[in-house]
Amino acid sequence: MMNLKRPHRRQFLHLATGVAALPTVSRIAMAQTYPSRPVRIVVGFPAGGATDILARLTGQWLSERLGQQFIIENRAGAGGNIGTESVVKASPDGYTLLQIATPNGLNAALYPNLNFNFVRDIAPVIGAMRTSYAMVVHPSVPAATVPEFIAYAKANPGRINMASAGNGTPQHIFGELFKMMAGVNLTHVPYRGGAPATTDLLGGQVQVIFSPLPESIEHIKAGTLRPLAVTTATRLDVLPNIPTVGDFLRGYEGVGWLGLGAPKGTPAEIIDKLNKEMSAGLADPKIVARIAELGGTVLGGAPAAFGKIISNDIEKWTTVIKFAGIKPE
């Protein structure tokens, strides 16, 4: 005959605790076996740009460390929103990640009616690097310094074309800040990404761009583009002889960031595992050197630290977006 006596209270609590712990145990087990199949890293910008370059470095490192392919998928359009939305809608299981950059955060101010909220719907994994920008011109521009460029622009209002990777991108916003502070009228020409913008700058179709160094450093070294200044607060080791824009326009500064994100709801254990592996990569001398070659500096740190950087940057640049009346295409 079955024993129908009620279980002892201690036994009941033990059983309840075990049931409650099952999801945690499941998540831990998932993280331990993760990844068991290829992982996609979505890049919301064209191949060849700064975000794409870092995504491929990230993918190669994680593939070697975790034994599965991390495949780069470029889904360009709408300033990164198309790629971002695809990740927001993906299953939060760690198999779809987002290579995020400054434009992703700025879109919150630029696009008032998005189908997602970037800060709410994308969980930060790790900040990989800060990106430095340079004000570069086509060699045909008769200016070797920022003051000479300002004088040339004032003598030719509206006739100098300023390229960018699209409306509301850092290239655009940094350029608008320059226009405001220098009191010049440049004609903004938006492109679908930094790589095609740089291509047209090389061809002379546009005259100036505020370019992330990963997209322009090799052209600067080759002499096919002329750097007038860097947008950071201090000079860069990779371009020690190039002054800052702030040397001529007091208070000017513009830097970007790149990092890795995941859909909201991705298990914390998986995010922590990715953070740990990426932290190891960002401490590797070869990757540090490669980031330095690209004109960047390593960020690293916990997911929450990256989230704070994103929030602070959105607040800072929203003011410029509103002042300049920047609208999406």
HUCORNOR-V623551 format. One record per pair of residues at least 12 apart in sequence whose ideal C-beta (glycine too) atoms are under 6 Angstrom apart, sorted by the first residue. I is the first residue (numbers start at 1). J is the second residue. Records with the same first field share a line. If there is no record, write none. Layout:
I: J / J
This chain:
27: 267 / 269
28: 269
31: 269 / 270 / 273
34: 94 / 270
35: 66 / 68
38: 68 / 69 / 71
39: 70 / 95
40: 71 / 73 / 96
41: 55 / 59 / 70 / 72 / 97 / 99
42: 73 / 75 / 83 / 86 / 87 / 98
43: 55 / 74 / 99
44: 75 / 80 / 83 / 84
45: 76 / 193
46: 76 / 193 / 195
47: 74
48: 195
49: 193 / 194 / 195 / 215
50: 131 / 212 / 214 / 215
51: 99 / 101
53: 214
54: 258
55: 72 / 99
56: 72
59: 72
61: 281
65: 277
76: 193
79: 103 / 107 / 166 / 168
80: 103 / 104
81: 107
84: 104
85: 116
87: 263
88: 116 / 121
90: 263
92: 263 / 265 / 266
94: 266 / 270
97: 260 / 262
98: 261
100: 259 / 261
101: 258
102: 170 / 256 / 257
103: 169
104: 118
105: 310 / 313 / 314
106: 168 / 317
108: 314
109: 318 / 321
110: 168 / 328
111: 328
121: 264
122: 261
123: 262 / 264 / 266
124: 261 / 303 / 306 / 307
125: 260 / 261 / 262 / 271 / 274 / 275 / 303
126: 259 / 260 / 275 / 278 / 306
127: 257 / 259 / 299 / 306 / 309
128: 258 / 259 / 299
129: 258 / 291 / 296 / 298 / 299
130: 255 / 257 / 296 / 297 / 299
131: 212 / 256 / 258 / 296
132: 213 / 230 / 232 / 236 / 295
133: 174 / 210 / 212 / 231 / 254
134: 211 / 213 / 216 / 227 / 230
135: 210 / 228 / 229
136: 211 / 216 / 225 / 227
137: 207 / 208 / 226
138: 201 / 204 / 207
139: 226
140: 204
141: 207
146: 228 / 229 / 248
147: 248
149: 228
150: 182 / 184
153: 184
154: 184
157: 185
158: 185 / 187
160: 186 / 207
161: 187 / 189 / 206 / 207
162: 175 / 186 / 188 / 208
163: 189 / 197 / 201 / 206 / 209
164: 190
165: 193 / 194 / 197
166: 190
167: 190 / 328 / 329
168: 326
170: 256
171: 210
173: 317 / 320
174: 210 / 231 / 254
175: 210
176: 320 / 324
177: 320
181: 249 / 252
189: 206
194: 215
197: 209
198: 215
202: 224
213: 294 / 295
214: 294
217: 295
227: 242
229: 243 / 244 / 245
230: 242 / 244
231: 245 / 254
232: 255
233: 253
238: 295
257: 309
259: 306
271: 303
275: 303
279: 300
282: 298 / 300
